[in-house]
Amino acid sequence: MKATLFLFFLLLPFNVFADIIHPMDFDGSEAQKKKVIQLIKERVKKDYCEGDVDMCQATTLRMMERENLNSFKQSTKAKDREIMDRVIKDYCYSGVDMCNYSTIWMMYEENLKASKKSLEW
């Protein structure tokens, strides 16, 4: 029994927000829209209302929710799947607790810029 419980907890995702909707797989359905909004609200609440940060005011939460939703919408237009997948893996699945659409979009853009720069002498 103990081994079964240990295995169960071992297989749980490290980050509860790692079940994000991949922006490049977004199909625009009402179900996915609701899921994205739910995930954004949960993440913003976690970031600003729990832990060491005490910025749990309604105006701050709504502003950050809007920022994340706008970043998600921009992310749906991304073209480089390899970079997007790597960013999501790095910020959502690697133990780094920064899995929000604002970070994903910002790091996607930075990685895309870096990948286009060639080495110059």
C-alpha positions in Angstrom: 0.0 0.0 0.0 2.8 2.4 0.9 4.5 1.7 -2.4 1.4 2.4 -4.3 0.9 5.7 -2.6 4.5 6.6 -3.1 4.2 5.8 -6.8 1.0 7.9 -7.1 2.6 11.0 -5.6 5.8 10.5 -7.6 3.8 10.5 -10.8 1.8 13.7 -9.9 3.1 16.7 -11.9 5.4 18.9 -9.9 3.7 22.1 -10.9 -0.1 22.1 -10.6 -0.3 24.7 -13.4 1.6 22.4 -15.8 -1.7 21.4 -17.3 -1.8 24.7 -19.2 -3.4 25.0 -22.6 -0.6 25.1 -25.1 -1.1 28.4 -27.0 -0.3 26.9 -30.4 -2.8 24.1 -29.8 -5.6 26.5 -28.9 -8.7 25.9 -31.1 -10.8 28.8 -29.9 -13.6 26.6 -28.5 -15.7 27.9 -25.6 -14.4 25.0 -23.4 -10.7 26.0 -24.0 -11.5 29.7 -23.5 -13.0 28.9 -20.1 -10.1 26.7 -19.2 -7.5 29.4 -20.1 -9.4 32.0 -18.1 -9.7 29.5 -15.1 -6.0 28.7 -15.3 -5.0 32.4 -15.5 -7.2 33.3 -12.5 -5.8 30.4 -10.4 -2.2 31.3 -11.3 -2.6 35.0 -10.7 -4.2 34.3 -7.3 -1.4 31.9 -6.4 1.3 34.4 -7.4 -0.2 37.5 -5.7 -2.2 36.1 -2.8 -0.2 33.2 -1.5 3.3 32.9 -0.2 5.6 35.8 0.5 4.0 38.3 -1.9 1.1 40.3 -0.4 -0.4 42.1 -3.4 -3.8 40.5 -3.2 -5.9 43.5 -4.2 -8.7 43.1 -6.7 -7.3 45.8 -9.0 -3.9 44.1 -9.1 -5.4 40.7 -9.7 -7.6 42.0 -12.6 -4.6 43.8 -14.1 -2.4 40.8 -14.0 -5.2 38.5 -15.3 -5.6 40.9 -18.3 -1.9 40.9 -18.9 -1.8 37.1 -18.9 -4.8 36.8 -21.2 -3.2 39.3 -23.7 0.0 37.4 -23.6 -1.9 34.1 -24.2 -3.6 35.7 -27.2 -0.3 36.8 -28.6 1.2 33.4 -28.0 -1.5 31.7 -30.1 0.1 33.5 -33.1 3.6 32.1 -32.4 5.2 30.4 -35.4 8.2 28.5 -33.9 6.8 25.4 -32.2 10.2 24.1 -31.1 11.0 27.4 -29.2 7.5 27.5 -27.7 7.7 23.9 -26.5 11.1 24.5 -24.9 9.9 27.6 -23.1 6.8 25.8 -21.8 9.0 22.9 -20.7 11.5 25.2 -18.9 8.9 27.4 -17.1 6.1 24.9 -16.5 7.6 21.4 -16.1 11.2 21.8 -14.9 10.5 22.8 -11.3 10.8 26.6 -12.0 7.5 28.0 -10.7 7.0 30.6 -13.3 4.3 29.0 -15.5 2.2 31.9 -16.6 1.4 33.1 -20.1 3.1 36.5 -19.6 6.4 34.7 -18.8 5.9 32.2 -21.6 5.3 34.9 -24.2 8.2 37.1 -23.0 10.6 34.2 -23.0 9.4 32.9 -26.4 10.1 36.3 -27.9 13.5 36.5 -26.3 14.5 33.0 -27.4 13.2 33.7 -30.9 15.3 36.9 -31.2 18.4 35.0 -29.9 17.8 32.1 -32.4 17.8 34.6 -35.3 21.1 36.3 -34.3 24.0 34.8 -36.0 27.5 34.7 -34.5 29.5 37.6 -35.8 33.2 38.2 -35.5 
